[in-house]
Amino acid sequence: MVGSLHGVMPRTVVLAFLAAAVALAAVLPTESGDVFYFASGGQAGAVNAFGQRLWSVPGQLIASNAMGFCLAVASALYNGTAFLETAVTLYTPDGRPLWSAVVGINATALATNCVETAVGDIDGSLYVLKDGKVASRQKYNSPVFALAYTVNGTLLVGTGDPASGFTAYVDRCGNSITAVKTDAPYLIVNSTKFGVKYRGGLAPMLKPPAAASQDCRAFVYAVYDNTTPLVKLPLPVIAVAVSGVGRTIATATAERLYIIRGGKIAAELDAPVTRSIALSWDGLMLAYTSDAAIGVQRFRLVNITATGCPCRLGCGQAASPTRSPPSHTYQLTLQRYSRPRRRTAPSCRPPTRRRPCLKLSCNTARCTP
């Protein structure tokens, strides 16, 4: 087995400094940085920085490589209400089909390296497709829950039995999460760079909230025990994403979406029931899907500087920080407060004794703070 089971909901996120994600509602980054792939409501395709659909085709599962050079789409084919087969098509970023193949399975997992595409089924069937043909076929004794092509081209397969334990998460960096159901259920988090960690509790869904950065230096996942987290959230974690270089993390609960930088929450958005998240390489653009819509949000790094006399707070007057851009836009904010120095010497008269803001000392030449 290279997972998670139903149980206690996760409330924390842990970061270990160090991927194609697949879900029924999913978003993935692309090579351009301002375009995201999506799968939602039976459609798959791409949206721009304003959330507008650039192109779409029928599809339920999607996958891409680390840089988003292509999009693989799995679409179930029906005769009325009766399921027939699954069509798997590989597209260019602008929506042109490269090839398509039809396989006789009901797809549960999908992965691609933009040369080959792997698709798995609940009955343990695994097909590897290339140039529109079946390149190889395997049959496992248990359902296929997760697939990923590693950096060197190896295909990782997550299988298992939900009644005893299974692997429901694998990524291109070699990380995996396996859920083991025994008298004391736990998760096995396995990383090629950071070793094996055992976490108490079980995940709330078949696909545990986890993600790796595109450069494989960061790996973020939800945990269920008393481990010291990167950040603790007020509600269970539903989805996570990490930027290309691992500096920015996005995580969602049933009510809100959080942006984390430097180990602290830097911004929050109202985004009920977010199913999937994706971040651009620099972490300044975010896409997310819910049951109702697809959203794209752009961020800006700004400094907040106090103007006037910062210690007026001690004089009963509130300092007035300046903020740009306007407060109605969401942004990643690095809160850095600086106390401005006086450039012009004040007159040499005794300062007020009533809780002064600045203590001045006078000499024959000038007054200095």
VEXFI-100064 format. One record per residue (C-alpha): residue number from 0; residue in three letters; x, y, z. Coordinates in nm, 2 decimals, always signed. Last residue first. Example, Ala and Ser with C-alpha at 12.3 -4.5 7.8 and 13.67 -1.06 7.14 Angstrom:
% residues 2
+-----+------+--------+--------+--------+
! pos ! code !      x !      y !      z !
+-----+------+--------+--------+--------+
!   1 !  SER !  +1.37 !  -0.11 !  +0.71 !
!   0 !  ALA !  +1.23 !  -0.45 !  +0.78 !
+-----+------+--------+--------+--------+
% end
This chain:
% residues 369
+-----+------+--------+--------+--------+
! pos ! code !      x !      y !      z !
+-----+------+--------+--------+--------+
! 368 !  PRO !  +1.49 !  +6.30 !  +2.06 !
! 367 !  THR !  +1.74 !  +6.57 !  +1.99 !
! 366 !  CYS !  +1.72 !  +6.95 !  +2.05 !
! 365 !  ARG !  +1.99 !  +7.15 !  +1.90 !
! 364 !  ALA !  +2.32 !  +7.34 !  +1.95 !
! 363 !  THR !  +2.32 !  +7.48 !  +2.30 !
! 362 !  ASN !  +2.17 !  +7.16 !  +2.45 !
! 361 !  CYS !  +1.82 !  +7.03 !  +2.49 !
! 360 !  SER !  +1.69 !  +6.68 !  +2.57 !
! 359 !  LEU !  +1.36 !  +6.56 !  +2.44 !
! 358 !  LYS !  +1.14 !  +6.28 !  +2.55 !
! 357 !  LEU !  +0.89 !  +6.20 !  +2.28 !
! 356 !  CYS !  +0.52 !  +6.11 !  +2.33 !
! 355 !  PRO !  +0.49 !  +6.30 !  +2.66 !
! 354 !  ARG !  +0.26 !  +6.17 !  +2.94 !
! 353 !  ARG !  +0.18 !  +6.51 !  +3.08 !
! 352 !  ARG !  +0.51 !  +6.68 !  +3.16 !
! 351 !  THR !  +0.51 !  +6.88 !  +2.84 !
! 350 !  PRO !  +0.85 !  +6.93 !  +2.69 !
! 349 !  PRO !  +1.07 !  +7.22 !  +2.80 !
! 348 !  ARG !  +1.14 !  +7.44 !  +2.51 !
! 347 !  CYS !  +1.42 !  +7.40 !  +2.26 !
! 346 !  SER !  +1.21 !  +7.41 !  +1.94 !
! 345 !  PRO !  +1.18 !  +7.09 !  +1.75 !
! 344 !  ALA !  +1.47 !  +6.96 !  +1.54 !
! 343 !  THR !  +1.36 !  +6.86 !  +1.18 !
! 342 !  ARG !  +1.42 !  +6.51 !  +1.05 !
! 341 !  ARG !  +1.24 !  +6.33 !  +1.33 !
! 340 !  ARG !  +1.27 !  +5.96 !  +1.31 !
! 339 !  PRO !  +0.97 !  +5.74 !  +1.20 !
! 338 !  ARG !  +0.88 !  +5.44 !  +1.41 !
! 337 !  SER !  +0.85 !  +5.13 !  +1.19 !
! 336 !  TYR !  +0.57 !  +4.87 !  +1.19 !
! 335 !  ARG !  +0.61 !  +4.56 !  +0.97 !
! 334 !  GLN !  +0.29 !  +4.36 !  +0.92 !
! 333 !  LEU !  +0.35 !  +4.15 !  +0.61 !
! 332 !  THR !  +0.01 !  +4.14 !  +0.45 !
! 331 !  LEU !  -0.11 !  +3.89 !  +0.19 !
! 330 !  GLN !  -0.40 !  +4.06 !  +0.03 !
! 329 !  TYR !  -0.78 !  +4.05 !  +0.01 !
! 328 !  THR !  -0.93 !  +4.37 !  -0.14 !
! 327 !  HIS !  -1.19 !  +4.58 !  +0.05 !
! 326 !  SER !  -0.91 !  +4.74 !  +0.26 !
! 325 !  PRO !  -0.78 !  +4.95 !  -0.03 !
! 324 !  PRO !  -0.43 !  +4.86 !  -0.16 !
! 323 !  SER !  -0.24 !  +4.99 !  +0.04 !
! 322 !  ARG !  -0.26 !  +5.05 !  +0.41 !
! 321 !  THR !  -0.16 !  +5.35 !  +0.62 !
! 320 !  PRO !  -0.16 !  +5.31 !  +0.99 !
! 319 !  SER !  -0.33 !  +5.58 !  +1.20 !
! 318 !  ALA !  -0.21 !  +5.58 !  +1.56 !
! 317 !  ALA !  -0.48 !  +5.60 !  +1.82 !
! 316 !  GLN !  -0.47 !  +5.89 !  +2.06 !
! 315 !  GLY !  -0.48 !  +5.84 !  +2.44 !
! 314 !  CYS !  -0.13 !  +5.97 !  +2.50 !
! 313 !  GLY !  +0.01 !  +5.62 !  +2.52 !
! 312 !  LEU !  -0.13 !  +5.54 !  +2.18 !
! 311 !  ARG !  +0.04 !  +5.85 !  +2.08 !
! 310 !  CYS !  +0.35 !  +5.64 !  +2.09 !
! 309 !  PRO !  +0.34 !  +5.58 !  +1.72 !
! 308 !  CYS !  +0.38 !  +5.95 !  +1.64 !
! 307 !  GLY !  +0.28 !  +6.02 !  +1.28 !
! 306 !  THR !  +0.24 !  +5.74 !  +1.04 !
! 305 !  ALA !  +0.26 !  +5.36 !  +1.12 !
! 304 !  THR !  +0.37 !  +5.15 !  +0.83 !
! 303 !  ILE !  +0.19 !  +4.84 !  +0.70 !
! 302 !  ASN !  +0.39 !  +4.67 !  +0.43 !
! 301 !  VAL !  +0.23 !  +4.51 !  +0.12 !
! 300 !  LEU !  +0.25 !  +4.18 !  -0.06 !
! 299 !  ARG !  -0.03 !  +4.15 !  -0.31 !
! 298 !  PHE !  -0.29 !  +3.88 !  -0.36 !
! 297 !  ARG !  -0.50 !  +3.75 !  -0.65 !
! 296 !  GLN !  -0.81 !  +3.54 !  -0.60 !
! 295 !  VAL !  -0.97 !  +3.29 !  -0.84 !
! 294 !  GLY !  -1.30 !  +3.12 !  -0.76 !
! 293 !  ILE !  -1.48 !  +2.82 !  -0.91 !
! 292 !  ALA !  -1.85 !  +2.78 !  -0.82 !
! 291 !  ALA !  -2.13 !  +2.61 !  -0.63 !
! 290 !  ASP !  -2.00 !  +2.28 !  -0.48 !
! 289 !  SER !  -1.67 !  +2.46 !  -0.41 !
! 288 !  THR !  -1.35 !  +2.51 !  -0.61 !
! 287 !  TYR !  -1.04 !  +2.72 !  -0.53 !
! 286 !  ALA !  -0.78 !  +2.91 !  -0.72 !
! 285 !  LEU !  -0.51 !  +3.13 !  -0.56 !
! 284 !  MET !  -0.26 !  +3.38 !  -0.70 !
! 283 !  LEU !  +0.03 !  +3.53 !  -0.50 !
! 282 !  GLY !  +0.19 !  +3.20 !  -0.40 !
! 281 !  ASP !  +0.49 !  +3.25 !  -0.63 !
! 280 !  TRP !  +0.44 !  +2.92 !  -0.82 !
! 279 !  SER !  +0.06 !  +2.97 !  -0.83 !
! 278 !  LEU !  -0.16 !  +2.82 !  -0.56 !
! 277 !  ALA !  -0.43 !  +2.55 !  -0.59 !
! 276 !  ILE !  -0.72 !  +2.46 !  -0.37 !
! 275 !  SER !  -0.98 !  +2.18 !  -0.37 !
! 274 !  ARG !  -1.32 !  +2.12 !  -0.21 !
! 273 !  THR !  -1.41 !  +2.45 !  -0.04 !
! 272 !  VAL !  -1.72 !  +2.42 !  +0.16 !
! 271 !  PRO !  -1.78 !  +2.79 !  +0.23 !
! 270 !  ALA !  -1.52 !  +3.04 !  +0.10 !
! 269 !  ASP !  -1.51 !  +3.36 !  +0.31 !
! 268 !  LEU !  -1.15 !  +3.46 !  +0.27 !
! 267 !  GLU !  -0.87 !  +3.49 !  +0.53 !
! 266 !  ALA !  -0.52 !  +3.65 !  +0.51 !
! 265 !  ALA !  -0.17 !  +3.63 !  +0.67 !
! 264 !  ILE !  -0.22 !  +3.33 !  +0.90 !
! 263 !  LYS !  +0.12 !  +3.27 !  +1.06 !
! 262 !  GLY !  +0.40 !  +3.02 !  +1.00 !
! 261 !  GLY !  +0.59 !  +3.26 !  +0.78 !
! 260 !  ARG !  +0.30 !  +3.28 !  +0.53 !
! 259 !  ILE !  -0.04 !  +3.11 !  +0.57 !
! 258 !  ILE !  -0.35 !  +3.20 !  +0.36 !
! 257 !  TYR !  -0.67 !  +3.07 !  +0.51 !
! 256 !  LEU !  -1.00 !  +2.97 !  +0.34 !
! 255 !  ARG !  -1.32 !  +2.99 !  +0.55 !
! 254 !  GLU !  -1.64 !  +2.81 !  +0.64 !
! 253 !  ALA !  -1.60 !  +2.43 !  +0.59 !
! 252 !  THR !  -1.23 !  +2.46 !  +0.64 !
! 251 !  ALA !  -0.97 !  +2.55 !  +0.38 !
! 250 !  THR !  -0.59 !  +2.56 !  +0.37 !
! 249 !  ALA !  -0.35 !  +2.77 !  +0.16 !
! 248 !  ILE !  +0.02 !  +2.76 !  +0.21 !
! 247 !  THR !  +0.29 !  +3.01 !  +0.10 !
! 246 !  ARG !  +0.66 !  +2.98 !  +0.10 !
! 245 !  GLY !  +0.68 !  +2.63 !  -0.04 !
! 244 !  VAL !  +0.87 !  +2.71 !  -0.36 !
! 243 !  GLY !  +0.58 !  +2.62 !  -0.59 !
! 242 !  SER !  +0.31 !  +2.72 !  -0.36 !
! 241 !  VAL !  +0.14 !  +2.49 !  -0.11 !
! 240 !  ALA !  -0.22 !  +2.36 !  -0.11 !
! 239 !  VAL !  -0.46 !  +2.23 !  +0.15 !
! 238 !  ALA !  -0.82 !  +2.09 !  +0.16 !
! 237 !  ILE !  -1.09 !  +2.00 !  +0.42 !
! 236 !  VAL !  -0.92 !  +2.09 !  +0.75 !
! 235 !  PRO !  -1.16 !  +2.08 !  +1.05 !
! 234 !  LEU !  -1.26 !  +2.40 !  +1.22 !
! 233 !  PRO !  -1.08 !  +2.66 !  +1.44 !
! 232 !  LEU !  -0.74 !  +2.63 !  +1.28 !
! 231 !  LYS !  -0.41 !  +2.55 !  +1.44 !
! 230 !  VAL !  -0.09 !  +2.66 !  +1.26 !
! 229 !  LEU !  +0.24 !  +2.49 !  +1.18 !
! 228 !  PRO !  +0.14 !  +2.22 !  +1.43 !
! 227 !  THR !  +0.29 !  +2.09 !  +1.75 !
! 226 !  THR !  +0.17 !  +1.72 !  +1.74 !
! 225 !  ASN !  -0.13 !  +1.66 !  +1.97 !
! 224 !  ASP !  -0.30 !  +1.42 !  +1.73 !
! 223 !  TYR !  -0.51 !  +1.44 !  +1.42 !
! 222 !  VAL !  -0.29 !  +1.57 !  +1.14 !
! 221 !  ALA !  -0.35 !  +1.76 !  +0.81 !
! 220 !  TYR !  -0.07 !  +1.77 !  +0.55 !
! 219 !  VAL !  +0.20 !  +2.00 !  +0.41 !
! 218 !  PHE !  +0.51 !  +1.90 !  +0.23 !
! 217 !  ALA !  +0.78 !  +2.15 !  +0.12 !
! 216 !  ARG !  +1.10 !  +2.11 !  -0.06 !
! 215 !  CYS !  +0.95 !  +1.91 !  -0.35 !
! 214 !  ASP !  +1.02 !  +2.19 !  -0.61 !
! 213 !  GLN !  +0.65 !  +2.19 !  -0.70 !
! 212 !  SER !  +0.54 !  +2.21 !  -0.34 !
! 211 !  ALA !  +0.37 !  +1.91 !  -0.19 !
! 210 !  ALA !  +0.01 !  +1.87 !  -0.08 !
! 209 !  ALA !  -0.21 !  +1.70 !  +0.18 !
! 208 !  PRO !  -0.57 !  +1.69 !  +0.29 !
! 207 !  PRO !  -0.65 !  +1.32 !  +0.30 !
! 206 !  LYS !  -0.83 !  +1.16 !  +0.00 !
! 205 !  LEU !  -1.07 !  +0.90 !  +0.12 !
! 204 !  MET !  -1.22 !  +1.14 !  +0.37 !
! 203 !  PRO !  -1.23 !  +1.22 !  +0.74 !
! 202 !  ALA !  -0.87 !  +1.12 !  +0.82 !
! 201 !  LEU !  -0.80 !  +0.89 !  +1.11 !
! 200 !  GLY !  -0.65 !  +0.94 !  +1.45 !
! 199 !  GLY !  -0.29 !  +0.94 !  +1.58 !
! 198 !  ARG !  +0.00 !  +1.03 !  +1.36 !
! 197 !  TYR !  +0.30 !  +0.81 !  +1.29 !
! 196 !  LYS !  +0.60 !  +0.96 !  +1.10 !
! 195 !  VAL !  +0.83 !  +0.80 !  +0.85 !
! 194 !  GLY !  +1.13 !  +0.96 !  +0.71 !
! 193 !  PHE !  +1.19 !  +1.32 !  +0.62 !
! 192 !  LYS !  +1.33 !  +1.32 !  +0.27 !
! 191 !  THR !  +1.16 !  +1.01 !  +0.12 !
! 190 !  SER !  +0.85 !  +1.10 !  +0.31 !
! 189 !  ASN !  +0.60 !  +0.85 !  +0.47 !
! 188 !  VAL !  +0.31 !  +0.97 !  +0.68 !
! 187 !  ILE !  +0.16 !  +0.66 !  +0.85 !
! 186 !  LEU !  -0.19 !  +0.75 !  +0.99 !
! 185 !  TYR !  -0.34 !  +0.60 !  +1.30 !
! 184 !  PRO !  -0.63 !  +0.39 !  +1.43 !
! 183 !  ALA !  -0.59 !  +0.24 !  +1.78 !
! 182 !  ASP !  -0.78 !  -0.09 !  +1.77 !
! 181 !  THR !  -0.68 !  -0.12 !  +1.41 !
! 180 !  LYS !  -0.75 !  +0.09 !  +1.10 !
! 179 !  VAL !  -0.43 !  +0.19 !  +0.92 !
! 178 !  ALA !  -0.44 !  +0.50 !  +0.70 !
! 177 !  THR !  -0.15 !  +0.55 !  +0.46 !
! 176 !  ILE !  -0.01 !  +0.88 !  +0.35 !
! 175 !  SER !  +0.26 !  +0.91 !  +0.09 !
! 174 !  ASN !  +0.55 !  +1.13 !  -0.01 !
! 173 !  GLY !  +0.76 !  +1.04 !  -0.31 !
! 172 !  CYS !  +0.80 !  +1.39 !  -0.46 !
! 171 !  ARG !  +0.55 !  +1.32 !  -0.74 !
! 170 !  ASP !  +0.27 !  +1.26 !  -0.49 !
! 169 !  VAL !  +0.09 !  +0.98 !  -0.31 !
! 168 !  TYR !  -0.23 !  +0.99 !  -0.10 !
! 167 !  ALA !  -0.50 !  +0.73 !  -0.04 !
! 166 !  THR !  -0.29 !  +0.44 !  +0.09 !
! 165 !  PHE !  -0.50 !  +0.18 !  +0.25 !
! 164 !  GLY !  -0.59 !  +0.02 !  +0.58 !
! 163 !  SER !  -0.81 !  -0.25 !  +0.74 !
! 162 !  ALA !  -1.17 !  -0.20 !  +0.63 !
! 161 !  PRO !  -1.08 !  +0.06 !  +0.36 !
! 160 !  ASP !  -0.87 !  -0.21 !  +0.19 !
! 159 !  GLY !  -0.56 !  -0.10 !  +0.00 !
! 158 !  THR !  -0.41 !  +0.08 !  -0.30 !
! 157 !  GLY !  -0.19 !  +0.38 !  -0.37 !
! 156 !  VAL !  +0.02 !  +0.35 !  -0.69 !
! 155 !  LEU !  +0.34 !  +0.54 !  -0.76 !
! 154 !  LEU !  +0.44 !  +0.55 !  -1.12 !
! 153 !  THR !  +0.82 !  +0.61 !  -1.17 !
! 152 !  GLY !  +0.91 !  +0.89 !  -1.41 !
! 151 !  ASN !  +1.22 !  +1.02 !  -1.24 !
! 150 !  VAL !  +1.03 !  +1.31 !  -1.08 !
! 149 !  THR !  +0.76 !  +1.08 !  -0.96 !
! 148 !  TYR !  +0.43 !  +1.00 !  -1.14 !
! 147 !  ALA !  +0.13 !  +0.99 !  -0.91 !
! 146 !  LEU !  -0.17 !  +0.76 !  -0.85 !
! 145 !  ALA !  -0.42 !  +0.73 !  -0.56 !
! 144 !  PHE !  -0.71 !  +0.51 !  -0.46 !
! 143 !  VAL !  -0.67 !  +0.20 !  -0.66 !
! 142 !  PRO !  -0.90 !  -0.07 !  -0.51 !
! 141 !  SER !  -0.76 !  -0.40 !  -0.38 !
! 140 !  ASN !  -0.61 !  -0.72 !  -0.54 !
! 139 !  TYR !  -0.43 !  -0.52 !  -0.80 !
! 138 !  LYS !  -0.46 !  -0.58 !  -1.18 !
! 137 !  GLN !  -0.21 !  -0.44 !  -1.42 !
! 136 !  ARG !  -0.23 !  -0.31 !  -1.78 !
! 135 !  SER !  +0.03 !  -0.16 !  -2.01 !
! 134 !  ALA !  +0.07 !  +0.07 !  -2.31 !
! 133 !  VAL !  -0.30 !  +0.10 !  -2.38 !
! 132 !  LYS !  -0.32 !  +0.34 !  -2.68 !
! 131 !  GLY !  -0.40 !  +0.70 !  -2.74 !
! 130 !  ASP !  -0.04 !  +0.81 !  -2.76 !
! 129 !  LYS !  +0.03 !  +0.65 !  -2.43 !
! 128 !  LEU !  -0.20 !  +0.50 !  -2.17 !
! 127 !  VAL !  -0.12 !  +0.31 !  -1.85 !
! 126 !  TYR !  -0.42 !  +0.12 !  -1.72 !
! 125 !  LEU !  -0.47 !  +0.00 !  -1.36 !
! 124 !  SER !  -0.75 !  -0.23 !  -1.25 !
! 123 !  GLY !  -0.80 !  -0.28 !  -0.88 !
! 122 !  ASP !  -1.18 !  -0.31 !  -0.88 !
! 121 !  ILE !  -1.21 !  +0.06 !  -0.77 !
! 120 !  ASP !  -1.04 !  +0.16 !  -1.09 !
! 119 !  GLY !  -0.71 !  +0.32 !  -1.19 !
! 118 !  VAL !  -0.59 !  +0.56 !  -1.47 !
! 117 !  ALA !  -0.23 !  +0.63 !  -1.57 !
! 116 !  THR !  -0.14 !  +0.88 !  -1.84 !
! 115 !  GLU !  +0.19 !  +0.87 !  -2.02 !
! 114 !  VAL !  +0.38 !  +1.16 !  -2.19 !
! 113 !  CYS !  +0.24 !  +1.46 !  -2.00 !
! 112 !  ASN !  +0.36 !  +1.31 !  -1.67 !
! 111 !  THR !  +0.00 !  +1.20 !  -1.59 !
! 110 !  ALA !  -0.21 !  +1.08 !  -1.31 !
! 109 !  LEU !  -0.57 !  +0.96 !  -1.25 !
! 108 !  ALA !  -0.76 !  +0.78 !  -0.98 !
! 107 !  THR !  -1.12 !  +0.64 !  -0.94 !
! 106 !  ALA !  -1.20 !  +0.57 !  -1.30 !
! 105 !  ASN !  -1.50 !  +0.35 !  -1.38 !
! 104 !  ILE !  -1.33 !  +0.09 !  -1.61 !
! 103 !  GLY !  -1.36 !  -0.02 !  -1.97 !
! 102 !  VAL !  -1.10 !  +0.21 !  -2.13 !
! 101 !  VAL !  -1.15 !  +0.46 !  -2.40 !
! 100 !  ALA !  -0.85 !  +0.65 !  -2.54 !
!  99 !  SER !  -0.78 !  +1.01 !  -2.65 !
!  98 !  TRP !  -0.49 !  +1.20 !  -2.80 !
!  97 !  LEU !  -0.34 !  +1.54 !  -2.82 !
!  96 !  PRO !  -0.66 !  +1.74 !  -2.77 !
!  95 !  ARG !  -0.63 !  +2.12 !  -2.79 !
!  94 !  GLY !  -0.75 !  +2.30 !  -2.48 !
!  93 !  ASP !  -0.51 !  +2.59 !  -2.44 !
!  92 !  PRO !  -0.29 !  +2.40 !  -2.19 !
!  91 !  THR !  -0.26 !  +2.10 !  -2.43 !
!  90 !  TYR !  -0.50 !  +1.82 !  -2.37 !
!  89 !  LEU !  -0.47 !  +1.44 !  -2.30 !
!  88 !  THR !  -0.80 !  +1.25 !  -2.31 !
!  87 !  VAL !  -0.93 !  +0.96 !  -2.11 !
!  86 !  ALA !  -1.27 !  +0.83 !  -2.20 !
!  85 !  THR !  -1.43 !  +0.60 !  -1.94 !
!  84 !  GLU !  -1.67 !  +0.32 !  -2.02 !
!  83 !  LEU !  -2.04 !  +0.23 !  -2.01 !
!  82 !  PHE !  -2.24 !  +0.35 !  -1.71 !
!  81 !  ALA !  -2.61 !  +0.31 !  -1.74 !
!  80 !  THR !  -2.82 !  +0.62 !  -1.68 !
!  79 !  GLY !  -2.89 !  +0.70 !  -2.04 !
!  78 !  ASN !  -2.60 !  +0.52 !  -2.21 !
!  77 !  TYR !  -2.32 !  +0.67 !  -2.01 !
!  76 !  LEU !  -1.95 !  +0.77 !  -2.07 !
!  75 !  ALA !  -1.74 !  +0.88 !  -1.77 !
!  74 !  SER !  -1.48 !  +1.15 !  -1.85 !
!  73 !  ALA !  -1.12 !  +1.13 !  -1.74 !
!  72 !  VAL !  -0.92 !  +1.44 !  -1.83 !
!  71 !  ALA !  -0.54 !  +1.47 !  -1.86 !
!  70 !  LEU !  -0.41 !  +1.83 !  -1.87 !
!  69 !  CYS !  -0.08 !  +1.94 !  -2.01 !
!  68 !  PHE !  +0.24 !  +2.15 !  -1.92 !
!  67 !  GLY !  +0.11 !  +2.21 !  -1.57 !
!  66 !  MET !  +0.45 !  +2.26 !  -1.40 !
!  65 !  ALA !  +0.43 !  +1.96 !  -1.17 !
!  64 !  ASN !  +0.25 !  +1.73 !  -1.41 !
!  63 !  SER !  -0.12 !  +1.73 !  -1.47 !
!  62 !  ALA !  -0.43 !  +1.55 !  -1.36 !
!  61 !  ILE !  -0.81 !  +1.57 !  -1.39 !
!  60 !  LEU !  -1.11 !  +1.37 !  -1.29 !
!  59 !  GLN !  -1.48 !  +1.44 !  -1.37 !
!  58 !  GLY !  -1.48 !  +1.54 !  -1.73 !
!  57 !  PRO !  -1.69 !  +1.69 !  -2.02 !
!  56 !  VAL !  -1.49 !  +1.97 !  -2.19 !
!  55 !  SER !  -1.40 !  +2.33 !  -2.10 !
!  54 !  TRP !  -1.22 !  +2.63 !  -2.24 !
!  53 !  LEU !  -1.11 !  +2.97 !  -2.12 !
!  52 !  ARG !  -1.36 !  +2.98 !  -1.83 !
!  51 !  GLN !  -1.35 !  +3.31 !  -1.65 !
!  50 !  GLY !  -1.22 !  +3.31 !  -1.29 !
!  49 !  PHE !  -1.06 !  +3.65 !  -1.33 !
!  48 !  ALA !  -0.70 !  +3.51 !  -1.34 !
!  47 !  ASN !  -0.80 !  +3.27 !  -1.61 !
!  46 !  VAL !  -0.99 !  +2.94 !  -1.60 !
!  45 !  ALA !  -0.91 !  +2.61 !  -1.76 !
!  44 !  GLY !  -1.09 !  +2.28 !  -1.85 !
!  43 !  ALA !  -1.30 !  +2.02 !  -1.69 !
!  42 !  GLN !  -1.68 !  +1.98 !  -1.67 !
!  41 !  GLY !  -1.90 !  +1.74 !  -1.47 !
!  40 !  GLY !  -1.98 !  +2.00 !  -1.20 !
!  39 !  SER !  -1.62 !  +2.09 !  -1.13 !
!  38 !  ALA !  -1.28 !  +2.00 !  -1.27 !
!  37 !  PHE !  -1.03 !  +2.28 !  -1.30 !
!  36 !  TYR !  -0.70 !  +2.39 !  -1.46 !
!  35 !  PHE !  -0.56 !  +2.72 !  -1.35 !
!  34 !  VAL !  -0.43 !  +3.02 !  -1.54 !
!  33 !  ASP !  -0.23 !  +3.31 !  -1.41 !
!  32 !  GLY !  +0.09 !  +3.12 !  -1.34 !
!  31 !  SER !  +0.16 !  +3.03 !  -1.70 !
!  30 !  GLU !  +0.29 !  +2.68 !  -1.64 !
!  29 !  THR !  -0.04 !  +2.57 !  -1.48 !
!  28 !  PRO !  -0.17 !  +2.52 !  -1.13 !
!  27 !  LEU !  -0.44 !  +2.26 !  -1.05 !
!  26 !  VAL !  -0.81 !  +2.28 !  -0.93 !
!  25 !  ALA !  -1.03 !  +2.00 !  -0.83 !
!  24 !  ALA !  -1.39 !  +1.89 !  -0.77 !
!  23 !  LEU !  -1.42 !  +1.51 !  -0.82 !
!  22 !  ALA !  -1.06 !  +1.49 !  -0.70 !
!  21 !  VAL !  -0.71 !  +1.45 !  -0.84 !
!  20 !  ALA !  -0.39 !  +1.62 !  -0.73 !
!  19 !  ALA !  -0.08 !  +1.59 !  -0.94 !
!  18 !  ALA !  +0.18 !  +1.62 !  -0.77 !
!  17 !  LEU !  +1.12 !  +1.97 !  +0.19 !
!  16 !  PHE !  +1.03 !  +2.16 !  +0.47 !
!  15 !  ALA !  +0.79 !  +1.96 !  +0.69 !
!  14 !  LEU !  +0.48 !  +2.17 !  +0.76 !
!  13 !  VAL !  +0.20 !  +2.05 !  +1.00 !
!  12 !  VAL !  -0.17 !  +2.16 !  +0.97 !
!  11 !  THR !  -0.41 !  +2.13 !  +1.25 !
!  10 !  ARG !  -0.78 !  +2.05 !  +1.31 !
!   9 !  PRO !  -0.84 !  +1.71 !  +1.14 !
!   8 !  MET !  -1.18 !  +1.55 !  +1.17 !
!   7 !  VAL !  -1.19 !  +1.23 !  +1.38 !
!   6 !  GLY !  -1.30 !  +0.92 !  +1.18 !
!   5 !  HIS !  -1.34 !  +0.80 !  +0.82 !
!   4 !  LEU !  -1.03 !  +0.65 !  +0.67 !
!   3 !  SER !  -0.69 !  +0.76 !  +0.54 !
!   2 !  GLY !  -0.42 !  +0.67 !  +0.28 !
!   1 !  VAL !  +0.13 !  +0.34 !  -0.08 !
!   0 !  MET !  +0.00 !  +0.00 !  +0.00 !
+-----+------+--------+--------+--------+
% end
